[in-house]
Protein backbone atom coordinates (compact mmCIF):
# COMPACT_ATOMS: atom_id res chain seq x y z
CA UNK A 1 0.00 0.00 0.00
CA UNK A 2 2.88 2.32 0.84
CA UNK A 3 4.40 1.68 -2.60
CA UNK A 4 1.13 2.60 -4.29
CA UNK A 5 0.81 5.84 -2.31
CA UNK A 6 4.42 6.68 -3.02
CA UNK A 7 3.94 6.00 -6.74
CA UNK A 8 0.77 8.13 -6.79
CA UNK A 9 2.53 11.01 -5.00
CA UNK A 10 5.46 11.03 -7.43
CA UNK A 11 3.27 10.73 -10.50
CA UNK A 12 0.35 12.94 -9.38
CA UNK A 13 0.93 15.52 -12.12
CA UNK A 14 1.06 12.81 -14.77
CA UNK A 15 -2.14 11.20 -13.47
CA UNK A 16 -3.96 14.54 -13.32
CA UNK A 17 -2.81 15.40 -16.86
CA UNK A 18 -4.10 12.04 -18.07
CA UNK A 19 -7.51 12.61 -16.44
CA UNK A 20 -7.73 16.13 -17.93
CA UNK A 21 -6.79 14.82 -21.39
CA UNK A 22 -9.50 12.14 -21.20
CA UNK A 23 -12.14 14.72 -20.24
CA UNK A 24 -11.04 17.18 -22.93
CA UNK A 25 -11.06 14.49 -25.63
CA UNK A 26 -14.48 13.30 -24.47
CA UNK A 27 -15.84 16.85 -24.65
CA UNK A 28 -14.39 17.38 -28.11
CA UNK A 29 -15.91 14.09 -29.30
CA UNK A 30 -19.34 15.07 -27.97
CA UNK A 31 -19.21 18.50 -29.64
CA UNK A 32 -17.91 17.04 -32.92
CA UNK A 33 -20.63 14.39 -33.14
CA UNK A 34 -23.56 16.65 -32.11
CA UNK A 35 -24.44 17.61 -35.73
CA UNK A 36 -24.40 13.94 -36.77
CA UNK A 37 -26.70 13.03 -33.87
CA UNK A 38 -29.06 15.88 -34.76
CA UNK A 39 -29.15 14.81 -38.44
CA UNK A 40 -29.82 11.19 -37.43
CA UNK A 41 -32.70 12.35 -35.22
CA UNK A 42 -34.21 14.47 -38.01
CA UNK A 43 -33.89 11.59 -40.50
CA UNK A 44 -35.67 9.29 -38.04
CA UNK A 45 -38.51 11.78 -37.57
CA UNK A 46 -39.08 12.22 -41.31
CA UNK A 47 -38.21 8.75 -42.62
CA UNK A 48 -39.34 6.76 -39.59
CA UNK A 49 -42.70 5.06 -39.11
CA UNK A 50 -44.48 8.07 -37.58
CA UNK A 51 -43.29 10.47 -40.28
CA UNK A 52 -44.25 8.03 -43.02
CA UNK A 53 -47.69 7.51 -41.47
CA UNK A 54 -48.29 11.27 -41.30
CA UNK A 55 -47.22 11.76 -44.93
CA UNK A 56 -49.44 8.91 -46.12
CA UNK A 57 -52.44 10.27 -44.18
CA UNK A 58 -51.85 13.77 -45.57
CA UNK A 59 -51.60 12.53 -49.16
CA UNK A 60 -54.73 10.40 -48.77
CA UNK A 61 -56.62 13.43 -47.46
CA UNK A 62 -55.40 15.45 -50.48
CA UNK A 63 -56.24 12.68 -52.98
CA UNK A 64 -58.90 10.29 -51.67
CA UNK A 65 -57.76 7.68 -54.21
CA UNK A 66 -54.04 8.10 -53.48
CA UNK A 67 -51.94 4.97 -54.00
CA UNK A 68 -54.68 3.29 -56.07
CA UNK A 69 -55.28 3.01 -59.81
CA UNK A 70 -57.86 5.80 -59.62
CA UNK A 71 -55.57 8.19 -57.77
CA UNK A 72 -53.30 10.89 -59.14
CA UNK A 73 -50.77 10.32 -56.35
CA UNK A 74 -49.21 6.91 -56.91
CA UNK A 75 -46.05 7.16 -54.82
CA UNK A 76 -43.78 9.53 -52.97
CA UNK A 77 -40.13 9.74 -52.05
CA UNK A 78 -38.43 11.96 -49.50
CA UNK A 79 -35.08 13.37 -50.65
CA UNK A 80 -32.86 12.62 -47.63
CA UNK A 81 -30.38 15.31 -48.70
CA UNK A 82 -33.05 17.98 -48.10
CA UNK A 83 -33.85 17.05 -44.50
CA UNK A 84 -32.74 19.94 -42.30
CA UNK A 85 -33.64 21.95 -39.24
CA UNK A 86 -35.88 24.94 -39.84
CA UNK A 87 -34.44 28.00 -38.07
CA UNK A 88 -37.98 28.91 -36.95
CA UNK A 89 -38.55 25.42 -35.54
CA UNK A 90 -39.41 22.04 -36.99
CA UNK A 91 -37.79 19.90 -39.66
CA UNK A 92 -37.97 20.67 -43.38
CA UNK A 93 -37.82 18.15 -46.23
CA UNK A 94 -38.64 17.86 -49.92
CA UNK A 95 -40.96 15.19 -51.26
CA UNK A 96 -41.23 14.05 -54.88
CA UNK A 97 -44.51 12.56 -56.07
CA UNK A 98 -44.82 9.76 -58.63
CA UNK A 99 -41.04 9.73 -59.28
CA UNK A 100 -41.49 13.02 -61.16
CA UNK A 101 -39.06 15.74 -60.04
CA UNK A 102 -41.51 18.33 -61.39
CA UNK A 103 -44.01 17.25 -58.72
CA UNK A 104 -42.04 18.67 -55.79
CA UNK A 105 -43.58 19.41 -52.40
CA UNK A 106 -41.86 21.20 -49.52
CA UNK A 107 -42.83 19.82 -46.10
CA UNK A 108 -42.33 20.83 -42.52
CA UNK A 109 -42.65 18.51 -39.51
CA UNK A 110 -43.54 20.31 -36.28
CA UNK A 111 -44.71 19.74 -32.74
CA UNK A 112 -45.91 23.34 -32.37
CA UNK A 113 -49.37 22.50 -31.05
CA UNK A 114 -50.98 22.19 -27.60
CA UNK A 115 -50.64 18.39 -27.53
CA UNK A 116 -47.02 18.45 -28.76
CA UNK A 117 -47.94 15.81 -31.35
CA UNK A 118 -45.89 15.56 -34.50
CA UNK A 119 -47.67 17.10 -37.48
CA UNK A 120 -46.70 17.53 -41.12
CA UNK A 121 -47.84 20.26 -43.45
CA UNK A 122 -47.06 21.54 -46.91
CA UNK A 123 -45.11 24.79 -47.10
CA UNK A 124 -44.63 24.96 -50.85
CA UNK A 125 -45.49 23.31 -54.16
CA UNK A 126 -43.75 23.29 -57.51
CA UNK A 127 -45.84 24.63 -60.41
CA UNK A 128 -46.78 21.13 -61.58
CA UNK A 129 -47.64 19.97 -58.05
CA UNK A 130 -49.70 23.14 -57.55
CA UNK A 131 -51.67 22.43 -60.72
CA UNK A 132 -52.25 18.83 -59.70
CA UNK A 133 -53.47 19.92 -56.26
CA UNK A 134 -55.83 22.42 -57.90
CA UNK A 135 -57.24 19.63 -60.11
CA UNK A 136 -57.65 17.39 -57.05
CA UNK A 137 -59.48 20.16 -55.23
CA UNK A 138 -57.00 19.88 -52.37
CA UNK A 139 -56.32 23.63 -52.62
CA UNK A 140 -58.41 26.49 -53.85
CA UNK A 141 -57.22 28.95 -56.50
CA UNK A 142 -56.54 32.44 -55.25
CA UNK A 143 -59.47 34.80 -55.57
CA UNK A 144 -59.31 37.05 -58.62
CA UNK A 145 -58.63 40.61 -57.56
CA UNK A 146 -61.32 43.18 -58.33
CA UNK A 147 -60.17 45.73 -60.82
N, C-alpha and C positions, 0 to 999 in steps of 0.2 A: 504494500500500500504506500509505503514511504517513497519507493522508486517511482510510482505513478504520480504522486504529488510533486515530486522533484522534477520529473519530466514535464508535467503540466506547467510548473512555475517557469522553467527555462524556455519553454516553447509557447508561452501564453500569447505573445504577439503573433506568432505564426498561426495558431489555432484561431484567434480572433479574426485575422485577415482571411482565413479560409471560410469562416462563417459569413463574413461580410460579402465575400466574393459569391458565395452560393446564393445569398439573398439578392444581391444585385443582378446576377444572371437570371434568377427566377423572375424578378420584376421585369427585366428586359424581355424575357420570353412571353410573359403575360401581355405586355403592351404590344409586342410585335404580332402576336396571334389574335388580338382583339378584332381587327377588321375581318379576318378569316372566320372567326366565330360568328360575327354579326351577319356576314354574307351567308353562312350555312343556315343560320336561323331564318333569314328572309327567304331563302330557297325552300326551306321546309314549310314555311307558312304558305307560300304561293303554290308550290308543286306537291305539297303533302295532301293527305286525304281530305282535310277540312277545306283547304283552298280549292281543290278540284271539285268538291261537292258544291261549294258556293258558286263556282263558275258555271257548272252544269245547270244548277237551279236558275241562275240568272239567264243563261242562254235559252232555257226552256220557257222561261216567262216572256222572253222577247220573241221567240218563235215557238208557238205551241206544238209544232211538228218537228222541232229540232232533233237531229240524230235519227230521223226516219226518212223513208223515200219521199214523203210529201214535203219535208222540211227544206228550207233554204240553207240552214246551218247544218252541215253534215259532220264537221269535225272542228277541233281547235287545237292549237299548239301555243304554248307559252315560250317565248324566246328567253332562255335563261340568262343571256348576256344583258338583258334589259332590266333585270330585277335589281332595284336599288331603293335606298331609303329616301323618302320624300322629306325635304327640309322642314315642311310644315306638319309632318307627322304621317305615319302610315308607310306602306311599301308600294312602290310603283312597278308595273310590268307591262310589256306589250304582248298582245295575243293576236295570232293570225288565224283567220277562219278559213276552212275548206282548203288548206294548203295554198292559198292565194295571197301573196304578199300585198296585193292591193286592197285586201279586206283586213285592214289593221285596226285594232282597237287598243286604246290605252286604258289601263285599269289602275285602280288604287285599292289596296286592302287596308282597312282601318278598324280600330276598336273605339272610335270616338262616338260612343253612344252610352246612354245610362246603364245598360246591362253589361257593357264592356265585352260584347260579343263581336267576333270577327265578322266584318261585312265587306263585300266587294261592290264597287260601282264603276261605271264607265266615266272616264274623264275626257275622252276624245275619240273621234272616229275619222278614219281616212275618208276621202270623197266617195269611194266605192262602197265602203261599209255604211256610210251615212245614207247613201241612196238605197241600199238594201234594207236598212232599218226603217226608212220612210215607207218602202213598199210593204214591209211586214206590219206597219202600223205601230211599231215599238216606240217611235218618236213622232212628234207632230212637227210639221213644217213651221218655220217662223211666220208670224202674222205679217201680211203685206202692210207696209206703212202707208198711211193715208197721205195723199199728195195734195 
